[in-house]
Amino acid sequence: MSKPEPWQLSKASYPFSNVTQTRFGDMDLLGHINNVAMADLFENGRVRFNRSMGMENRAEGDRWLIAAVQINYLREAHFPDDAEICSGIGRIGNSSWDILSAAFQNDLCVATCTTTLVLTNPQGAKAIDAEFRAVLEAQMVKRD
């Protein structure tokens, strides 16, 4: 695990956030939010972020696939504290992009997540067009 950059630990770096309640069933035997539950929290935040950008409205046959997910656990997360998942775009390639997310509890970053998505159609990977690129660019993280 690489050490996170200071900007990754700040809610202000991310253009989108969503607060989600943790559940009793999210805990492991030590009373921490378990790894699978943290992945679920990031997934929920990522889906809400995608919907905020209108990504459910796409050309017929187009879809995006998750190519990779990397989660870095920075400190223990606990029930019953809510989790705030903050997200933004970190990189835009020809047919793929990264969503960078951070999970916060009580204003402390407890984990970060990088998800790489690829735009595809029935023929395979598809280039990101100018309109979609503009949507992604408007949601870039601030690396200050």
N, C-alpha and C positions, 0 to 999 in steps of 0.2 A: 504494500500500500504506500503510495506516495503521500507526502505531507500536503494537506490542502493549502492552496493559496489563501491569503487573508481575505480577499474579496469573496471567496466561496463561503465564508463563514458569516457573511452579512446579508440579511434579508433584503437590504436596499439594492443589492446587485441583481436581483431577479425581478423581471417585469410582472410575474404572475405568482399568486399564492392562494392556497386553499387550506382551510383548517378542517381536520378530520378527527373524530373521536377515536381513541384507542379502545380496545375491548378487553375484558377480563381474559378471554380465550387467547389473546395475543401474547400472553406471558409464557416464559419458559419456567423451568423448575426453580430458577434463582430469582424470579420475580421481575425479570427484564422483558422488554418487548423482544420476541424472538426474531430470528433472521427472516423467516418466511413472512411473518407479519410485517416486518419493515419493507420487504419487497412489495407486499400488497399495498402498503401506504404510498410508496413511490408510484406504483402503477395507477392508483386512484388519482393521485396528483397529476400524473402525466396525461391521463385520459381527459381530465377536466381542463388541463392546459391546452391539449389538442382541440377540444371542443370550443374553447374560448377563441381559437383562431379560425373556426369554421371548417376544420379539417374533415368533418363528416360530409361536407359538400365537395365532392370531387368528380372528375370526369368518369364516365362509365368505363369499367375495366381497370381503372387505376386503384391501387391500394398501396399501403406502406407496410413493410415487414420490419420487425425488430431483428437486427443483426447481432447486437451485443448489449448486455447490461452489466455494468460494474458498480457495485455498492461498496463504499468504504465506511466502516463503522468507527466513529470517533469517540463516542462515550455511550454509556448506558442510557437507554430510553425506558420509560416506566408507564404503566397503567396506574391511575386513570387520567394522566395528563394528556391533553389534546396534542396532536402532531400537526404542525404547520409545514406543508410541503410547498417550497418556493421553486419555481422553474423558469427557464429561459433557454434560448438557443445559443449553443456554444460554438458550433461550426456548421458551415454549409458547403457541401461539395457539389459534384456534378449531378449525382442522383441520390445522395445520402446527406443526412444532417444529424447532429448530436443535440439531444436535450440534456441540459445540465440541471440537476435538482439538488436541493438540500432540505433535510428534515430538521425542524427546530422544535424543541420543547422548552418551555419557560425561557424563551429567547436565546437558548444555547443551541448551536448546531450539533446534532447527535450523529448525523450520517450524511454522506453525499452520494449522488448517483449520476452516472453518465449512461445514457441510452442512445445507441446508434440505430437510426431508422433508414430504410432504403425505399425509395419510390419505385414501384413496379407496375407493369401491365402484363397482359398475357404473353408478350414477347420477351419479358425479362426486365432488367433494370431500365428505368426511364429517366431521361434528363429532367431536372427541375426547370420548369418554364419561368419566364420573367415575373409573371403574376404571383405564382406561389413563392418564388424567391423573395419578392417584396414583402409578403406576409411573414415569412421566416425572419427576414432582416429586421422587421419592426419589433421583433421579440428577442433580440440579442441581449445576453447578459452584459452587465457593466463590469468591466475588469479593472476598475480604479482602485 
